[in-house]
């Protein structure tokens, strides 16, 4: 009798991986586009039924400095100390979870700004975790919210500038409150609502809206700084009886400075400027 090799879930996935090409832009201190370049990323697709899909981008592992430089404009003390973190490869949602994706898994839509392709908002941390649990049951893979370190690593996509686009942003690049620009940028429009996912250019990993549109829940509980933070990219929890959880990325409601890659926030509850995206890793599947 000949024994056949057992095909693991990660091996099966590798055979189903796809590649997409996209354009990455870089900006100057006024937020104006300096140049564009074409890059590509690998991804796989989860079928959620009724023509609704979830695209998961492969994020290569690496080492980065988490937090902000002490001389970064509008730096908050909670963004330090700057520290080195090693991240293992994982997959992250190409977009914020949309309203149609949320409905496909949970069966309701709590959003204020309605639109199938708009990101779901008014979702608490607990309900974001519930979505991940139900998505895991549906797919047979383990999905979670990203750790704060995974989120910043993915957001930065190998950049060290205040924004993944470069030194500044405009409302042509990010959905934020244009009445409050960053640095040398000029005042611009304020849309006063979310925009459809994929409206603005992605970062170098192929992720959209990592700055602006909605704050994104992370798995971690809030700490006032990074003193004692894990160096392996794992989530960091506290023993608080009523923990606040980390939010990253800024939103349609916030100023440009809140959309910096290092900017941090936290809360207990839901809001119409809070959303989330999911992550998974092949090591969790077998």
N, C-alpha and C positions, 0 to 999 in steps of 0.2 A: 504494500500500500504506500502511495506517495502522499506525503503530507503537504498540503497547500499552505502558503504563507498567509498569516492573518493580516488583513488590511486594516490598519488603524484609522480612526476618524481623521487624524491629521494627515495621513497619507492620502486618504480619499479626497480631502480638501485640496491638497496640493495639485491633484489632477483637475480640479475644478476652478483653479485660480484663473483670473482674468487680468488683463492689463489695460489701463486707460491713460491717455496722454492729456496734458493740460498745460496751461500757461501760468507761470509764476511772475509776478511783478515785484519790483523793488522801488522804494520811495525815498525822497530826500527829506531835509529838515522842514520843508514846507508841506510835505505830504504829496508832492507831485511825483508822478511816475518817472523813474530814471531809465529803466529798461525792462524788458520782458524776455523770458526764456522758456523754452518748451522742455518739460520733464515728463516722467511717467511714474505710475505707482501700480502695485498689485492689489487686488481685492477679490473678495468672494461675495456671493449674493445669498441671502436668506429669503425664501419665499414665504410670505405671511398670508398668502391666499387672496383671492379676488383681484389678482393683478398688482397687489401691493408687495414691494420688496424692501429689503434692508441691505444696504451696501456697506461692507466692512473693509476698511483699508488696512493693509499690512504696514505696521510701524516698526522699522528695524531697531534693534536694540542699540544701546550706546551709553556713553557717559556724558553728563552735562553739569553745568553749574546752575543750581536752582536758586531763585531769588533775584534781587536786583542789585546792581552796582550802587555803591554809596553816593556816587555823583549823578545818578540817573534823576532827571527832572521829575518832580512830584512823587518821588519814592516815599513809601510809607515804612515806618520802622518794622511793621509786621512782615515785611518782605525779606528780612534778614534773620540770622547771618547768611550770607551767600555760602553755599555748601555743595560739595560734589555728590552726585547721585548716579548710581549705575542702574540702568533700565534694561530689562529683558524684552525681547521682541513680543509684540502683541498686535491685536487688531482693534481698530476703533471705528465707530460709526462715521461715515463720510460726512453726514449731516447731523444736526440736532434731530432728535426723534420728532417726527411730524405728527400732525393731528390724525391723519389716516392710519399711520402705524400704531399710534397709541390706541385708537379705537379698535383696530384689528386684534390687539392683544387684551385690552382691558374691557372694551365694550362701552366706553363712554368718552366724552370729550369735554373737559372742564374749561377749555380756552376762552378767553375774552375776545381775542382777534381771530376770527374764524377764517379757515381756509385749509383744504386738505393738505396742501404742500407747505403750509406755514408750520413753524415749530409749535408743538404743544406747550402751553404755559399754564399757570395756576396749578402746578404739580408740586406737592410737598416732597421732601426727601423720602419720606416713608412710601409714598405712592410711586416714586421713581424706582425705589428698591423693589416694590411689588411688581412693577413692570418687568424688571430684570428677572425676577423669579419665574414669572409666567412665561416669559420669552425662553428661558432656559428649559422649562417643561415642554414647550412647544417644539423646540429645535433639537433637544438632546445635548446641547452644548451648555457650558456654564457662562452666563452673561452677568456682568456686574456694572456698577458705576465705576469710572476710573478712579484710581488713587489720585491725590493732588499732584504727586510727583509725575505720574503717567500723564496727567492732563497738561502740566506745564511743559514737559518734554515734547509731547506731541504738538502743542501750540507753537513752541519756539521753532520746531523743525530745523534744528541746527543753527539758529540765529542767536545773537547775543544783544541785539538792538532792542529798544523799548517795545517795538511792535514786530511781528514776524514779517511785515512788509518792509521794514527798515526803521528810519528815525522818526517817522510820523505817519499819520493817516488823514484821509479826507472822507467825506460821506459818499464819495464814489467808490471807496474801498471797503467801508464798514458802516453798518447801521447803528449810529449813536446819536446823541443830542448835539447837533452841529452848532448850537449856540455856545458851546463850551469846548473850543478846539484845544489842541496841545501845542505848546511851544510856539513856533513861528507860523503855524497854519492859520488860515482865515476862518471867520465864522461862516457856517454853511447851513443847509437845510436841516430841519428836524422833522422826521417822518411821523413821529408820535405813535408808532405801532411797529409790530414785527413785519418782516419781509419774508417772502418765500425762501426756503432753503436753496442754496446754489445761486442766489442773485449776485453775489460778489465774488471776486477772485479767491481761489484757495491758497493755502500756504504750500510750502515745498513738499509736504507729505501728501498733499491732495485732500486736505480737510477744509471744509467750508465753515465760515462763521465762528471760528475759534475766538475771534474778537467781535464783540457787539452782538446785536440781535437779542440774545437772551443770556443772562448769567447761567452757568451750568453747574449742577450739583456734582460734587465729588463724594467719594465714600468716606473720607476722613471726617473726624470731629475737629472742631476749631481749636487751634493753639495760637497764642498771641504772637509767637515768633517761631523760628525754626531751631531754636536751641534744643538739642536732643532729638531732632527729627531722624527718621530712618534714612539710611544711605543706600538702600537696595530697591527703592521705588514702591515699597509696600505701603498700604494705608496706615495712617497714624491715628490711634484712638485715645481718648481720655476717659477718666472715670467719673465724669460729670453726671449727676443725676438727671439733669435736663440738658443734654448736649446740643450745641449748635453745630451745624454741618457746613462744610466749606463750599463756597460758590466761586467760580472763576469766569473771567472773560468779559465782563461788562455787558451792557444791554442797550436797546433802543432808547431807554430812558436816561442813560448815564452820559457823563462827559467823556471826552476822548481819553483822559488820563486813566479812567477806570477800565479801559479796554487794553491797557498795556499787558504784555505777556506775563509779567510778575504780579499784577494787581490781584488782591485777595479780598474776599467778602465772606459773610456767613449769616445764617438765620436759622430760626426754628421752623418756620412755616412756609406757605406757598405765596406766590405773587405773580402778577402778569408780566414780570420781567425775569422769571425763573423757568428754566427748562433743563434738559439733560441730553446726553448721548451715552452710548453703551460701549463696553469693551469686552473682549474675550481673548483667551490665549490657548493655543493647541495643547500645551502641557496640562491643561485642566480637563481635556476631553477624553483621554484614553482610560 
